[in-house]
């Protein structure tokens, strides 16, 4: 589903007009219209605001199921050689090879904020966005991934 379709579906599911969405997001009605027609797309920070304002998961804006990407860094792991390994050498179903090897996380003793700081430039380069946009995106997406949900539950 294209981003324009996601925005339109969120608005219609909430029973809102373009004007109401514009008011909620501090943009013009014309901006909302351009997003919905696909003429333009909102930036990462605006997508984050849409998610927070309307209580929708960021994953809704991406065309991939949750088990398709690393549950630590959010990188797509579509090819078998990109998967990490468990302690017994089997393929990890949930983590990429850069985050998880031999049954352990490669970035040990770090919290989510430290992880974001350490990897934001890699994410920015991969997505073609600024480092600040990558930090914002990761700050929204990572809390919903298994590694960080589990870490939060243990606190």
N, C-alpha and C positions, 0 to 999 in steps of 0.2 A: 504494500500500500504506500503510495507516494505521501510525502509530508503534507501536501495540500489536502489530500483526502483525510489524513489523520486529524488535521486541525478542523476541517469541516465536520467530521464525525464527532469530535469532542464537543464542538459548539452545539450541534443538533441534539446530541445525547443530553446535554445540560439544559436544553430548551432555551437557548440564548440567541439573541440577534447579533449581527456583526457589531452593531453599535455598543451593545452591552459588553461584548468581549473587549472591544477597543477601550472602553472605560475601565474595565478590570485590569487591563494590561498597560494602561497609560500610553496608548498609541492611537492613531487615527482609524476611523472605520475603513478608510481607503487602504491602509496597511493590511488590515485583516482581510479585506477583499482580495488584495494582490497575493497574499499567502494562500488563500483558498483556491484561486485560479492557477496558482503555480507560477505566476509572473515573477514573484520574488519568494524568498524563504526567510524565515526568522533566523537570527543568529543563535548561537548556542545558549547565551544567557537568556534570550527570550524564550527558547524552548524550555529551559529550566523553570522560568517564571510560569509558563503555561502549565507545566506539570504540578508545580507547587500550588498555584491558584485553583486548579480544577481537580486536584487529587488524583492525577493519573501517573502511572509509572513511566519513567523515561524510556524504558524498553519499548514502549508503544510506538515510538518514533523510529525504531530500527526494525528492519525486516528480517529478524532472526530469532529463533526460539532461545530461551534461556540456556539450554544445554549446548548451544552452538558456540558459545564463547567462554573464555577462561573466567572462572568464578573467583579470581583474585584481581586480575588487571583489566578484564573485559575484552581482551584481544580475541578476534575470531579464531577458532581452532578447527577449521574445516578439513584439514588434511591430517592423516594419522601421524605423520612425522612431527607435527607441531604439539602433540600431547606430551605432558610430563609423564613421569613414571612413579609407580608405587614402590614401597620398600622391597617387595618381592620381584620387581622388574616388570610387572604388568603395566599396561597403559592406564594412565589416570583418565577417568571419564570427565573430570571437572576442571582440570588445570592444564595450562600450557607448559612447555618445557622450560621456559624462562622463569616461571614462578615456582615450579614444583618438580623436584628431582629426588628419586630414591625415597619417596614417601615423606619428604620434608619441604617446607617452603624455602626458597633460595634467599629471600629477604627475611631474615630472622630477627626477632626482637624489635620489630618496628610496628608502630601503630598506623592506622590508615592515613593520617595526615602526613606522617613521615614518608610513607610509601608514595603518596601523591606527589610530594615535593621531589622525591628522587626520580620519579618516572614521568613527570608532566611534560618535559621537553620531548621525550620519545613519542608520547601520545600526540603532542602538537605537530611534530614532524610527520607522523603517520597520517594524521587527518588533514594536514594543511591548514591548521589554525594557529592562533597565537598561543603562547604558553599560558597566558591568563585564561583564555577560553578553555584550554585543555584542563586546567586546574578546576575551573567551574564545572565542566562536564563530569570529570572524575569525582568531584565532591558530591555530585547528584547521583551518579550511577553506582559507584563502589559500595555505598552502604547497603545496597540491595543484593550484593553478591555473597555467596556462601562463606568465603573466608572471613569477610568483615562482619557478616551477621553472626557467625559463630564466635568471633572474637568479642563482639559486643555482648553476646549472651553470657560469656564467661566472666564478664566484669561484675 
